[in-house]
Amino acid sequence: YTFKQHSVENSSFDRYESIYLHHIKPVLGDIQIASIRSEEIQNLLVAKSKTLSYSVVKKINFLLSELFQYAHSEGDIAKNPMRNAEKDAVQAEAHDFSHGR
């Protein structure tokens, strides 16, 4: 997550760091980045959407998007798994909303 440190305000970085440490690392932290799949990300986002505010889930989604985009641009991963996860999570959110979630 330090890839964002020099491109954002200190308060934003602290917020991103907290989101990573509390919500992303416990779920995905032990998995090599190249092994993380869209389904795992979607499961994380859906699970978090059941217990956290929409605003926090959006921040988790944003940070994951930035992280995987950076890893892809650096050649650490061949494909960005967020592309499919974001579409699937949006569809799941729309489905939950339409059914009175």
C-alpha positions as CSV (number, residue, x, y, z in Angstrom):
1,Y,0.0,0.0,0.0
2,T,3.0,2.4,0.2
3,F,2.7,2.9,-3.6
4,K,0.1,5.7,-2.8
5,Q,2.1,7.3,0.0
6,H,3.8,10.0,-2.0
7,S,0.8,10.8,-4.2
8,V,-1.9,11.6,-1.6
9,E,-2.2,13.8,1.5
10,N,-1.1,12.3,4.8
11,S,-4.6,12.1,6.1
12,S,-5.7,10.2,3.0
13,F,-2.8,7.9,3.2
14,D,-3.6,7.2,6.9
15,R,-7.2,6.4,5.9
16,Y,-6.0,4.1,3.1
17,E,-3.6,2.4,5.4
18,S,-6.3,1.8,8.0
19,I,-8.6,0.4,5.4
20,Y,-5.9,-2.0,4.1
21,L,-4.9,-3.1,7.6
22,H,-8.4,-3.7,8.9
23,H,-10.3,-4.9,5.9
24,I,-8.0,-6.1,3.1
25,K,-5.0,-7.6,4.7
26,P,-6.9,-9.9,7.1
27,V,-8.7,-11.5,4.1
28,L,-6.2,-11.3,1.2
29,G,-2.9,-10.6,3.0
30,D,-1.6,-14.2,3.0
31,I,-2.3,-14.7,-0.7
32,Q,0.3,-13.9,-3.3
33,I,-1.0,-11.0,-5.4
34,A,-0.7,-12.9,-8.7
35,S,-2.9,-15.6,-7.2
36,I,-5.8,-13.4,-6.2
37,R,-8.8,-13.9,-8.4
38,S,-11.9,-11.8,-9.2
39,E,-14.1,-14.2,-7.2
40,E,-12.0,-13.7,-4.0
41,I,-12.3,-9.9,-4.4
42,Q,-16.0,-10.0,-5.1
43,N,-16.5,-12.2,-2.0
44,L,-14.6,-9.7,0.1
45,L,-16.6,-6.8,-1.2
46,V,-19.9,-8.5,-0.8
47,A,-19.1,-9.7,2.7
48,K,-18.0,-6.2,3.7
49,S,-21.1,-4.6,2.2
50,K,-23.2,-6.6,4.7
51,T,-21.4,-5.1,7.7
52,L,-20.0,-1.8,6.6
53,S,-21.3,1.4,5.2
54,Y,-21.4,1.9,1.5
55,S,-18.8,4.7,1.8
56,V,-16.3,2.3,3.5
57,V,-16.9,-0.4,0.9
58,K,-16.4,2.1,-1.9
59,K,-13.0,3.0,-0.3
60,I,-12.1,-0.7,-0.1
61,N,-13.0,-1.1,-3.7
62,F,-11.0,2.1,-4.7
63,L,-7.9,0.9,-2.8
64,L,-8.1,-2.5,-4.3
65,S,-8.5,-1.0,-7.8
66,E,-5.5,1.2,-7.3
67,L,-3.4,-1.6,-5.9
68,F,-4.1,-4.0,-8.7
69,Q,-3.8,-1.3,-11.4
70,Y,-0.4,-0.5,-10.0
71,A,0.7,-4.2,-9.8
72,H,-0.4,-4.7,-13.4
73,S,1.4,-1.6,-14.6
74,E,4.6,-2.8,-12.9
75,G,4.3,-6.3,-14.4
76,D,3.7,-8.0,-11.1
77,I,0.4,-9.5,-12.4
78,A,-0.6,-10.5,-15.9
79,K,-4.3,-9.5,-15.6
80,N,-6.1,-7.1,-13.3
81,P,-8.6,-9.1,-11.4
82,M,-10.5,-6.0,-10.4
83,R,-12.0,-5.6,-13.9
84,N,-14.4,-8.5,-13.4
85,A,-14.8,-8.1,-9.7
86,E,-16.0,-4.5,-10.0
87,K,-18.6,-5.5,-12.6
88,D,-19.8,-8.5,-10.5
89,A,-19.9,-6.5,-7.3
90,V,-21.9,-3.7,-8.9
91,Q,-24.4,-6.3,-10.3
92,A,-24.6,-7.9,-6.8
93,E,-25.1,-4.6,-5.2
94,A,-27.9,-3.7,-7.7
95,H,-29.5,-7.1,-7.1
96,D,-29.4,-6.6,-3.3
97,F,-30.8,-3.1,-3.5
98,S,-33.7,-4.1,-5.8
99,H,-34.6,-6.8,-3.3
100,G,-34.9,-4.5,-0.3
101,R,-31.5,-5.1,1.2
